[in-house]
Amino acid sequence: MKTKSFANLPTDVAADMMDGSRSAFWTPARITGAFILVCLLLFAVLGPVLISTDPLHQNYNAVLVGPGVDGYLLGTDHFGRSMVSRLAHGAQLSFAMAFVTAISAAVPGILLGVIAAARGGMVERGLVALSDIILALPGLLLVLLLLAFAPGEFGPLYLGLALYLWVEFFRVARIETARVITSPSVEATRLLGFSRLYVFTRIIVPALTGPMATLFAFAMGSAIIAVSTLSAIHVGLRPPTPELGAMIVELVPYYSEAPLQILMPAIGIFLLVLGLQLMAGRKS
């Protein structure tokens, strides 16, 4: 039976957990990572708006020109396309693909992990077996199998990555939920008569927020690297899509003539992944 003096006990426990995680979250590494990501996100969002040049527009009178030449801020590629425009659109595409892939993996992974820990028995064993089967397949092989049905398309590319990445969310969510369910705070909440929904929203969700945020950043970084890797073997997005990995591959033959043009998309990928890795770093 609930009483007024004890009704706030689970809420206080959850609040203490949230306050502690917030105070420890913003380490110097995560602040640096957030700064890098905000700068890149501003470039990705505002760049295509402020830069009127079409990233697909070709100008054969200005091929592989250097930064600042003929009015091109960062020069042009081998087709005379504006590098700054292509970089801005490429960063926007990388952010969008990484976020969609990570959220598509996180939502089912977390929900299935919580269900497996809460229900146990055959449900948990079945879901664990399914995750083991997915882990038995190399991640890029799973993506390649789906890409075989629609080469160069975004749908199977992100779906294949999401099907592989959801396993990590599932495993961590299942372990964390099982740990929280057996904790004294949950036992006290149940004895006081609170519903399962209350336990989930006020205790389990705060406990999962930190680990899931870390995994989400890792998943976005993995998606960016995977898409760039697939572009390097010519099975990613089709040209002339301004994707950072594809831009590097297209410009490799012209390295001796315009090395900066290759370095710019490579630096973009490096900074994107670095920012996400710093945001996903452990507490110091």
C-alpha positions, 0 to 999 in steps of 0.5 A: 500500500502506497503512503505519501511519505514513501511515494517519492522513493523511486523517483528520488532514486532515479533522480539521483542516478540521472544527476550523477550521470549528468555531472559525469557526462561532460568530460573534456573529451566529450566537450571537444567531440561536441564542439567538432560535431556542432561545427560540422553539423553547422557546415552540413546544414548551412553550407548547402543553403548559403552556397548556391553552387550545385554540387553536380554542376560541371565546369570543364574550364576549371578542372582541379583548380586550387582553393581560392582560384577562379572564385572557388573557395576550396577549388574544384574536382576532376569534373570542375565541380565545386569542392566546398559545395560537394563537401557540404552536401557530403557531410549532410548526407553522412550525418543523415545516413549515420543518424537514420542507421543508428536510430533504426538499430537503436529502437528495436535493439533497446526494446527487444533487450528490455523485453528479453530481460523482463520476460526471460524464459523462451522469449529471452533465449530466442532473442539471444539466439537470433542476435548470435546468428546475426553476429555470426555474419560479418557486418559488411557481408550482410550489407553486401547481400542486401545491396545485391538486390538494389546496388547503389541505393540508400535503402538496402545500404542503411537497412543492412547496417541497421540489421547488424548494429541492433545487436549491440543495443540489444545485448547491452540493454538486456544486461543493464535491464536485468541488473536494474530489475534486481536492484533494491530500488525496483524491489522497493517500487514493486512493494509500494505497488507502482506499475511496470510502466512507472518502473520502466519510465522512472528507473530503467530508462534513466539507467539505460540513457548513458550506455545507449547514448554511448552506443548510439555515437559508436553506431553513427561512427561505424555507419560512416566508416562502413559507407565510406568503405563500401564506396571505396570498393564501388558498391556504395552510393552511385556517382555523382552522389556527393558522398565523402568516401566516393569523393576520395575514390574518384580523386585518387587518380589525380593525387599528384595534381591535386592532393588537397582535393583528396585530403579534404573529404578524408579530413571530413570523415576523420573529423566526423568519426573523431567527434563521435568517438570522443562523444562516445568515450568512457567517463574519466 
